[in-house]
């Protein structure tokens, strides 16, 4: 019977993933629905007694695999994308979330501070189990993705250890704040230390060991799988609930060194994490007791509001101050912070522990509150993440700039100010270092080779711009982008005017550097006000060209649609489908395929774009 149940869970999990990929919705939503369907609330196929005492061990190993995989993908360059924001989010932000949630639970549910701190510790975690599926269907700029991924891995570790310390020190024991933080630091150090030791052993084995050449990829995958289990189990033998930290640390360490058969290992981990994620989410969702949730009443709704609409936005806005996050990106991060496996699995464990201590009412409160938050955030935040991203316009396709010199960096700064998702490529280590120091994501390598362009993700790039001082390199980059990768828009800096014909023959949007400089100097001399305003683009002013897709505006004159144009913005140019461009008068009518150029204040231009070019 147990085998049949496990098979059903896995089948539902895989089916949920397939459906999610088909409709473009994070898979966690379908996984929870599948779990509820086979749980005691609906079909009753899975109950708390189905797995006996083995569920905790199965979930523990599964979560270790998922966090190992999350750590393996958390490369150092991702952490450099927004180091200040990530540090704040996983330290001060985690502390605010913990204490703020505890206050909300104590106030609205009238329970003890210890139980409030226990629930708060659980709800620090977001986790790769929910963030990963979101980022598979929602494209955001790299620094936004880095914050979500880093927060997921790091705060999962924090929550898993902190909740055990709170339970053992404040609920079971009689220790104070000193014991609480001391015990937390010791357990964290144990977990990270074991993880590093396991990672070092695996690295030595794969790089120094004499694996059979024909079977080396298979052996590498098996060794990595063993490393996950050894890291988790070894740390748990030393101190309980340190295995999660060990697995995450081992994955992070191995993911940031050169390993043989790296791609094979990545593919294996990705496939394995899909299977275990499907199993644990469906299994734990089947254990949701709606009577515990309903018992919370209006107080439960108040806690959801406090966590999602007050604490999360406050933490995000405090963490992303002085970073290059746009207002809409801050809103997106505020609206997307779903809770996942760690709160679900640990809440189930400690609800049983509280029952054993003769505190059934607190056990019910703990399970109900945690599962309510998981349920609400997965449905409202994970399930609606694509719609939230579209509404906030935070899903730009990537712009790839080849060349991180002065021209490339200046262009990257301006494009980022316009909300573009920019990635730089350069082979000069000094240029790479300088660009990363200024907060950009950079791939070090030869941008005129297909291998480096693939590494930079050119397949998912809408625009490639070559900005190196070598026209031969720029021309080769443009040829690869157009003929090999079929990039939508290709542009290039041309250093010598005699080479313009070669670029134009390719259909590349080429900029003659000498002519561009002369044009800029002419503007400074002849049109100083315009030149000064153009230098402010992306700050107080903006110019944007878009195609008119609002069908209710087509066929109307500029005078008639003038009411739709916000104050502080004008239509500067009108370009017809045939290619004719003119300064429009009030009598000009908008035709299908027309493109309009808006000029004005940044906020007004943004509003005009949304009206004339609404998203589907």
ROLUMTI-309611 format. One line per 10 residues: their letters; for each residue y, x, z of C-alpha. Coordinates in Angstrom, 1 decimal. Example, Ala and Ser with C-alpha at 12.3 -4.5 7.8 and 13.67 -1.06 7.14 Angstrom:
# residues 2
AS) -4.5:12.3:7.8; -1.1:13.7:7.1
This chain:
# residues 616
XXXXXXXXXX) 0.0:0.0:0.0; 2.4:2.8:0.9; 1.8:4.5:-2.4; 2.6:1.3:-4.3; 5.8:0.9:-2.3; 6.9:4.4:-3.0; 6.1:3.9:-6.7; 8.2:0.7:-6.8; 11.1:2.4:-5.1; 11.0:5.3:-7.5
XXXXXXXXXX) 10.7:2.9:-10.5; 13.7:0.9:-9.3; 15.7:4.1:-8.7; 15.1:5.5:-12.2; 15.8:2.1:-13.7; 19.1:1.9:-11.8; 20.1:5.3:-13.1; 19.3:4.3:-16.7; 21.3:1.0:-16.4; 24.2:2.8:-14.7
XXXXXXXXXX) 24.4:5.4:-17.5; 24.2:2.6:-20.1; 27.1:0.5:-18.6; 29.2:3.4:-17.3; 29.1:2.4:-13.6; 28.1:4.8:-10.8; 24.4:4.5:-10.1; 24.8:4.2:-6.3; 25.9:0.6:-6.8; 22.6:-0.4:-8.6
XXXXXXXXXX) 20.5:1.7:-6.1; 21.9:-0.3:-3.2; 21.4:-3.6:-4.9; 17.8:-2.6:-5.7; 17.2:-1.6:-2.1; 18.5:-4.9:-0.8; 16.4:-6.8:-3.2; 13.1:-5.3:-1.9; 14.2:-5.2:1.7; 13.6:-7.7:4.5
XXXXXXXXXX) 16.7:-9.7:3.6; 15.3:-10.8:0.2; 11.7:-10.0:-0.9; 10.5:-8.3:2.3; 8.5:-5.7:0.4; 10.0:-2.8:2.5; 10.7:-3.1:6.2; 11.4:-0.7:9.1; 7.6:-0.4:9.7; 6.7:0.5:6.1
XXXXXXXXXX) 7.0:4.2:6.4; 6.2:4.5:10.1; 7.7:7.6:11.7; 7.7:9.5:8.4; 10.9:8.1:6.9; 13.2:10.4:8.9; 11.4:13.5:7.6; 11.3:12.2:4.0; 15.0:11.4:4.1; 15.8:14.7:5.7
XXXXXXXXXX) 14.1:16.8:3.0; 15.6:14.6:0.3; 19.1:15.0:1.6; 18.5:18.7:1.9; 17.6:18.8:-1.8; 20.7:16.8:-2.8; 23.0:19.0:-0.7; 21.4:22.2:-2.0; 22.0:20.9:-5.5; 25.6:20.0:-4.6
XXXXXXXXXX) 26.2:23.4:-3.1; 24.6:25.1:-6.2; 27.2:23.4:-8.4; 30.1:24.2:-6.1; 31.2:27.4:-7.7; 33.9:29.6:-6.2; 36.3:28.9:-9.1; 36.1:25.2:-8.2; 37.2:26.0:-4.6; 40.1:28.0:-6.1
XXXXXXXXXX) 41.3:24.9:-8.0; 42.9:23.4:-4.9; 42.1:25.6:-1.9; 44.9:24.3:0.3; 44.1:20.7:-0.2; 40.4:21.2:0.2; 40.9:23.3:3.4; 43.1:20.6:4.9; 40.8:17.8:3.9; 37.8:19.4:5.5
XXXXXXXXXX) 39.5:20.5:8.7; 42.6:18.5:9.7; 41.5:15.6:7.5; 38.0:15.5:9.0; 39.5:15.5:12.5; 41.9:12.7:11.7; 39.1:10.6:10.1; 36.8:11.2:13.1; 39.4:10.4:15.8; 41.1:7.6:13.8
XXXXXXXXXX) 37.8:5.9:13.1; 36.8:6.2:16.8; 40.1:4.6:17.9; 39.6:1.7:15.4; 36.0:1.1:16.6; 36.9:1.2:20.3; 39.9:-1.1:19.8; 38.4:-3.7:17.5; 34.9:-3.8:18.8; 35.7:-3.1:22.5
XXXXXXXXXX) 33.1:-0.5:22.9; 33.0:2.8:24.8; 34.8:5.9:23.5; 31.5:7.8:23.2; 30.1:5.3:20.8; 33.4:5.2:18.9; 33.3:9.0:18.5; 29.6:8.7:17.4; 30.5:6.2:14.6; 33.6:8.3:13.7
XXXXXXXXXX) 31.5:11.4:13.3; 29.1:9.6:11.0; 31.9:8.3:8.8; 33.5:11.7:8.1; 30.9:12.2:5.4; 31.3:11.2:1.8; 28.8:13.4:0.1; 27.5:14.4:-3.3; 25.1:11.4:-3.3; 28.0:9.1:-4.0
XXXXXXXXXX) 30.6:11.5:-5.4; 28.2:12.9:-8.1; 27.5:9.6:-9.7; 31.2:8.7:-9.8; 32.1:12.0:-11.5; 29.4:11.4:-14.1; 31.2:8.3:-15.3; 34.9:9.1:-14.4; 36.6:12.2:-15.9; 39.5:13.5:-13.8
XXXXXXXXXX) 41.4:16.8:-13.9; 39.5:19.8:-12.5; 41.5:20.1:-9.3; 40.8:16.4:-8.4; 37.1:16.8:-9.1; 37.0:20.0:-7.1; 38.5:18.3:-4.0; 36.0:15.4:-4.3; 33.0:17.7:-4.7; 34.1:20.2:-2.1
XXXXXXXXXX) 34.8:17.4:0.4; 31.5:15.8:-0.3; 29.4:18.9:0.5; 31.4:20.4:3.3; 32.1:17.1:5.2; 28.4:16.1:4.9; 27.5:19.2:6.8; 30.3:18.6:9.4; 29.2:15.0:10.0; 25.5:15.8:10.2
XXXXXXXXXX) 26.0:18.4:13.0; 28.9:16.7:14.7; 27.1:13.4:15.2; 24.2:15.2:16.9; 26.5:17.1:19.2; 28.4:13.9:20.1; 25.2:12.1:20.9; 23.6:15.0:23.0; 26.8:16.1:24.8; 28.7:12.8:25.3
XXXXXXXXXX) 26.1:10.1:25.4; 22.9:11.7:26.6; 24.4:14.7:28.5; 27.5:15.0:30.6; 29.4:17.8:28.9; 33.1:17.8:28.0; 35.3:18.8:25.1; 34.5:22.5:25.6; 30.7:21.9:25.4; 31.2:19.6:22.4
XXXXXXXXXX) 33.1:22.1:20.2; 31.0:25.0:21.5; 27.7:23.3:20.6; 29.1:22.3:17.2; 30.2:25.9:16.4; 26.8:27.3:17.5; 24.8:24.8:15.4; 27.0:25.3:12.4; 26.6:29.1:12.7; 22.8:28.7:12.9
XXXXXXXXXX) 22.7:26.5:9.8; 24.9:28.8:7.7; 23.1:31.9:8.9; 19.7:30.6:8.0; 21.0:29.4:4.7; 22.4:32.8:3.9; 19.2:34.6:4.9; 17.1:32.3:2.7; 19.5:32.7:-0.2; 19.3:36.5:0.1
XXXXXXXXXX) 15.5:36.5:0.2; 15.4:34.3:-3.0; 17.9:36.5:-4.8; 15.9:39.6:-4.0; 12.7:38.0:-5.0; 14.1:36.7:-8.4; 16.0:39.8:-9.3; 13.8:42.6:-7.8; 10.4:40.9:-7.9; 8.0:41.4:-10.8
XXXXXXXXXX) 7.5:37.9:-12.0; 5.2:37.4:-15.0; 7.6:37.2:-18.0; 5.9:34.2:-19.6; 5.9:32.2:-16.4; 9.2:33.5:-14.9; 11.2:30.3:-15.6; 8.5:28.1:-13.9; 8.2:30.5:-11.0; 12.0:30.6:-10.6
XXXXXXXXXX) 12.1:26.8:-10.3; 9.3:26.8:-7.8; 10.8:29.5:-5.7; 14.1:27.7:-5.5; 12.4:24.5:-4.5; 10.5:26.4:-1.8; 13.9:27.8:-0.7; 15.3:24.4:-0.1; 12.4:23.3:2.1; 12.3:26.7:4.0
XXXXXXXXXX) 16.0:26.7:4.6; 16.0:23.1:5.9; 12.8:23.4:8.0; 13.6:26.9:9.3; 17.0:25.8:10.6; 15.6:22.7:12.1; 13.0:24.8:14.1; 15.9:26.7:15.6; 18.2:23.7:16.4; 18.0:20.1:15.4
XXXXXXXXXX) 20.2:18.8:12.5; 21.2:22.3:11.3; 18.9:22.0:8.3; 21.5:20.2:6.2; 24.0:23.1:6.7; 21.3:25.6:5.9; 20.4:23.9:2.6; 24.0:23.5:1.5; 24.8:27.1:2.3; 21.7:28.4:0.5
XXXXXXXXXX) 22.6:26.3:-2.6; 26.2:27.5:-2.5; 25.2:31.2:-2.1; 22.6:31.1:-4.9; 24.9:29.1:-7.2; 27.6:31.8:-7.0; 25.4:34.9:-7.9; 23.8:35.9:-11.1; 20.2:34.5:-11.0; 17.6:34.9:-13.7
XXXXXXXXXX) 16.9:31.7:-15.6; 20.0:30.1:-14.2; 20.0:27.2:-16.7; 16.4:26.4:-16.0; 17.1:26.2:-12.3; 20.1:23.9:-12.9; 18.2:21.5:-15.1; 15.4:21.4:-12.6; 17.7:20.7:-9.7; 19.5:18.0:-11.6
XXXXXXXXXX) 16.3:16.2:-12.4; 14.9:16.6:-8.9; 18.1:15.3:-7.3; 18.1:12.2:-9.5; 14.5:11.4:-8.2; 15.2:12.0:-4.5; 18.6:10.3:-4.7; 16.9:7.2:-6.2; 14.3:7.2:-3.5; 16.5:7.7:-0.4
XXXXXXXXXX) 19.2:5.3:-1.5; 16.8:2.5:-2.4; 14.7:3.1:0.8; 17.7:3.1:3.2; 19.4:0.2:1.5; 16.2:-1.8:2.1; 16.7:-1.2:5.8; 20.1:-2.8:5.9; 20.1:-5.6:8.5; 22.7:-8.1:7.6
XXXXXXXXXX) 22.6:-9.7:11.0; 24.0:-6.5:12.5; 26.8:-6.5:9.9; 27.6:-10.2:10.3; 27.7:-9.8:14.1; 30.8:-7.7:13.7; 32.8:-10.6:12.4; 36.5:-10.2:11.7; 36.5:-7.0:13.7; 34.3:-5.4:11.1
XXXXXXXXXX) 36.7:-6.4:8.3; 39.6:-4.8:10.4; 37.7:-1.6:10.7; 37.0:-1.5:6.9; 40.8:-2.0:6.3; 41.7:0.7:8.9; 39.4:3.3:7.3; 40.0:2.6:3.6; 43.6:1.5:3.5; 45.1:3.4:6.4
XXXXXXXXXX) 43.1:6.5:7.4; 41.9:7.6:3.9; 45.4:7.4:2.2; 47.0:9.2:5.2; 44.4:12.0:5.1; 44.8:12.4:1.3; 48.6:12.5:1.4; 48.6:15.0:4.3; 46.1:17.2:2.5; 47.6:17.2:-1.0
XXXXXXXXXX) 51.2:18.0:0.0; 52.8:20.8:-2.1; 49.8:20.8:-4.4; 49.9:19.9:-8.1; 48.5:16.4:-7.7; 50.3:13.6:-9.4; 51.2:10.4:-7.5; 48.4:8.6:-9.3; 45.9:11.3:-8.5; 46.7:10.9:-4.8
XXXXXXXXXX) 46.3:7.2:-5.2; 42.9:7.7:-6.9; 41.7:10.1:-4.1; 42.9:7.6:-1.5; 41.0:4.8:-3.2; 37.8:6.7:-3.7; 36.0:7.9:-0.6; 32.7:6.1:-0.4; 30.2:6.9:2.3; 26.6:7.8:1.4
XXXXXXXXXX) 23.3:9.1:2.6; 24.2:11.1:5.7; 25.8:8.1:7.5; 23.0:5.8:6.4; 20.1:8.1:7.4; 21.6:9.4:10.7; 22.8:5.9:11.8; 19.2:4.6:11.4; 17.9:7.5:13.6; 20.5:7.1:16.4
XXXXXXXXXX) 20.3:3.4:16.4; 16.7:3.9:17.4; 17.7:6.5:20.0; 20.2:4.1:21.6; 17.6:1.4:21.7; 15.3:3.8:23.6; 18.1:4.5:26.1; 18.3:0.8:26.8; 21.6:0.2:25.0; 20.6:-2.3:22.3
XXXXXXXXXX) 24.1:-3.8:21.9; 25.6:-0.4:21.1; 22.6:0.4:18.7; 23.4:-2.9:16.8; 27.1:-2.0:16.7; 26.4:1.5:15.4; 24.1:0.4:12.6; 26.2:-2.6:11.7; 29.5:-0.7:11.5; 28.1:2.2:9.5
XXXXXXXXXX) 26.2:0.1:7.0; 29.2:-2.2:6.6; 31.4:0.8:5.7; 28.8:2.1:3.3; 28.3:-1.2:1.7; 32.0:-1.9:1.4; 33.0:1.5:0.1; 30.1:1.8:-2.4; 30.9:-1.6:-3.9; 34.7:-1.4:-3.8
XXXXXXXXXX) 35.3:2.3:-4.3; 32.2:3.7:-6.1; 31.5:0.6:-8.1; 35.1:0.1:-9.2; 35.9:3.8:-9.6; 36.1:3.7:-13.5; 38.4:0.7:-13.3; 40.6:2.4:-10.7; 40.8:5.6:-12.8; 41.8:3.6:-15.9
XXXXXXXXXX) 44.4:1.6:-14.0; 45.9:4.7:-12.5; 45.5:6.7:-15.8; 43.9:9.7:-14.2; 41.2:10.4:-16.7; 42.7:12.7:-19.4; 40.4:14.6:-21.7; 40.5:18.4:-21.3; 43.0:20.6:-23.1; 41.7:24.1:-23.7
XXXXXXXXXX) 44.2:27.0:-24.0; 42.9:30.3:-25.4; 45.0:33.0:-24.0; 46.4:33.2:-20.4; 49.4:35.4:-21.2; 53.0:34.4:-20.8; 52.9:31.8:-23.6; 49.6:30.3:-22.5; 50.7:30.1:-18.8; 54.0:28.5:-19.6
XXXXXXXXXX) 52.4:25.9:-21.8; 49.7:25.2:-19.2; 52.4:24.5:-16.6; 54.2:22.1:-18.9; 51.0:20.3:-19.9; 49.9:20.0:-16.3; 53.3:18.6:-15.4; 52.6:15.9:-18.1; 49.3:15.1:-16.4; 47.0:16.9:-18.8
XXXXXXXXXX) 43.6:18.4:-17.7; 44.1:22.1:-18.6; 41.6:24.9:-18.7; 42.5:28.5:-19.7; 40.3:31.1:-21.4; 41.0:34.8:-21.4; 39.0:38.1:-21.5; 41.6:40.2:-19.6; 40.7:40.3:-15.9; 44.3:40.8:-14.9
XXXXXXXXXX) 45.4:37.8:-16.8; 42.6:35.7:-15.4; 43.6:36.8:-11.9; 47.2:36.0:-12.4; 46.5:32.5:-13.8; 44.1:31.7:-10.9; 46.7:32.9:-8.5; 49.1:30.3:-10.0; 46.5:27.6:-9.4; 44.9:27.2:-12.8
XXXXXXXXXX) 41.2:27.0:-13.6; 40.3:29.9:-15.9; 37.1:30.9:-17.7; 36.9:34.7:-18.2; 35.5:35.6:-21.6; 36.2:36.0:-25.3; 37.6:32.7:-26.5; 36.9:33.5:-30.1; 33.1:33.2:-29.5; 31.2:30.0:-29.6
XXXXXXXXXX) 29.3:30.9:-26.3; 32.5:31.2:-24.3; 34.0:28.0:-25.8; 30.8:26.2:-24.9; 31.0:27.5:-21.3; 34.6:26.2:-21.2; 33.3:22.7:-22.2; 34.8:22.5:-25.6; 32.4:19.6:-26.5; 34.4:17.4:-24.1
XXXXXXXXXX) 37.8:18.7:-25.1; 40.3:16.7:-27.1; 42.8:19.6:-27.8; 42.3:23.4:-28.4; 45.4:25.6:-28.5; 45.3:29.3:-29.4; 48.1:31.2:-27.8; 47.0:34.9:-28.0; 49.3:37.6:-29.5; 46.6:38.3:-32.1
XXXXXXXXXX) 46.7:36.0:-35.2; 43.1:37.0:-36.2; 41.8:35.8:-32.8; 43.8:32.7:-33.0; 42.6:31.9:-36.5; 38.9:32.4:-35.5; 39.4:30.1:-32.5; 40.8:27.4:-34.7; 38.0:27.7:-37.2; 35.4:27.4:-34.5
XXXXXXXXXX) 37.2:24.5:-32.9; 37.4:22.6:-36.2; 34.2:23.4:-38.0; 31.7:24.0:-35.2; 32.9:21.7:-32.5; 34.9:19.1:-34.4; 37.8:19.1:-31.9; 40.2:16.3:-32.4; 43.5:18.3:-32.2; 43.8:22.1:-32.9
XXXXXXXXXX) 47.1:24.0:-32.6; 48.0:27.6:-32.6; 50.7:30.1:-32.0; 51.4:32.2:-35.2; 52.9:35.6:-34.4; 53.6:36.8:-37.9; 55.2:34.3:-40.4; 53.1:35.7:-43.3; 50.0:34.2:-41.7; 51.3:30.6:-41.6
XXXXXXXXXX) 49.6:29.8:-44.9; 46.2:30.7:-43.5; 46.6:28.4:-40.5; 48.0:25.5:-42.6; 45.1:25.8:-45.0; 42.8:24.9:-42.1; 44.9:21.9:-41.2; 45.9:23.5:-37.9; 49.2:22.5:-36.2; 50.7:26.0:-36.4
XXXXXXXXXX) 53.9:27.1:-34.6; 55.7:30.1:-36.1; 56.8:32.0:-33.0; 59.8:33.6:-34.6; 61.1:30.2:-36.0; 60.4:28.5:-32.6; 62.5:31.1:-30.9; 65.3:30.8:-33.4; 65.3:27.0:-33.1; 65.5:27.3:-29.3
XXXXXXXXXX) 68.3:29.7:-29.5; 70.2:27.5:-31.9; 69.8:24.5:-29.6; 71.1:26.6:-26.7; 74.2:27.5:-28.7; 74.8:24.3:-30.7; 73.3:21.6:-28.5; 73.4:23.0:-25.0; 73.1:19.6:-23.2; 70.0:18.7:-25.3
XXXXXXXXXX) 68.5:22.1:-24.7; 69.0:21.9:-20.9; 67.5:18.4:-20.9; 64.5:19.5:-23.0; 63.8:22.2:-20.4; 63.6:19.5:-17.8; 60.8:17.6:-19.6; 58.0:16.8:-17.2; 60.3:16.8:-14.3; 63.2:14.3:-14.4
XXXXXXXXXX) 63.0:13.5:-18.1; 60.2:13.0:-20.6; 59.5:12.5:-24.3; 56.3:10.9:-25.4; 54.9:9.7:-28.7; 52.3:6.9:-28.7; 50.7:4.4:-31.2; 51.7:0.8:-30.6; 48.5:-1.0:-29.6; 50.0:-4.0:-27.8
XXXXXXXXXX) 49.2:-6.6:-30.5; 51.8:-9.1:-29.1; 54.6:-6.6:-30.0; 53.5:-6.0:-33.6; 55.7:-7.9:-36.1; 58.7:-8.1:-33.8; 61.9:-6.1:-34.3; 63.2:-3.4:-32.0; 65.9:-5.8:-30.9; 63.4:-8.5:-30.0
XXXXXXXXXX) 61.2:-6.1:-27.9; 64.1:-4.4:-26.3; 63.5:-6.4:-23.2; 60.1:-4.8:-22.9; 61.6:-1.3:-22.8; 62.5:-0.3:-19.2; 66.0:0.8:-18.2; 66.4:4.5:-18.5; 64.3:4.7:-21.7; 65.0:4.3:-25.4
XXXXXXXXXX) 62.9:4.4:-28.6; 64.1:7.6:-30.2; 61.9:7.7:-33.3; 59.7:5.3:-35.2; 56.9:6.7:-37.4; 55.1:4.4:-39.8; 51.4:4.7:-40.7; 52.4:6.0:-44.1; 54.1:9.0:-42.4; 57.8:8.0:-42.7
XXXXXXXXXX) 59.8:8.8:-39.6; 63.2:7.3:-38.9; 65.7:6.6:-36.1; 65.1:2.9:-35.6; 67.8:0.2:-35.5; 67.5:-3.2:-33.9; 66.3:-4.7:-37.2; 63.3:-2.4:-37.6; 60.0:-4.2:-37.2; 56.9:-2.8:-35.5
XXXXXXXXXX) 54.0:-2.7:-37.9; 50.3:-2.0:-37.3; 49.7:1.7:-36.9; 53.3:2.5:-36.0; 54.0:5.3:-33.6; 57.1:5.2:-31.3; 58.7:8.1:-29.5; 60.1:7.2:-26.1; 62.9:9.3:-24.6; 64.3:8.9:-21.1
XXXXXXXXXX) 63.5:9.2:-17.4; 59.9:10.1:-16.6; 59.2:6.9:-14.7; 60.7:4.7:-17.3; 58.8:6.4:-20.2; 55.6:6.0:-18.3; 56.2:2.2:-17.9; 57.1:1.9:-21.6; 53.8:3.7:-22.6; 51.8:1.3:-20.5
XXXXXX) 53.5:-1.7:-22.1; 53.3:-0.5:-25.7; 49.9:1.3:-25.4; 47.8:-0.6:-22.8; 44.3:0.6:-22.0; 41.3:-1.4:-23.2
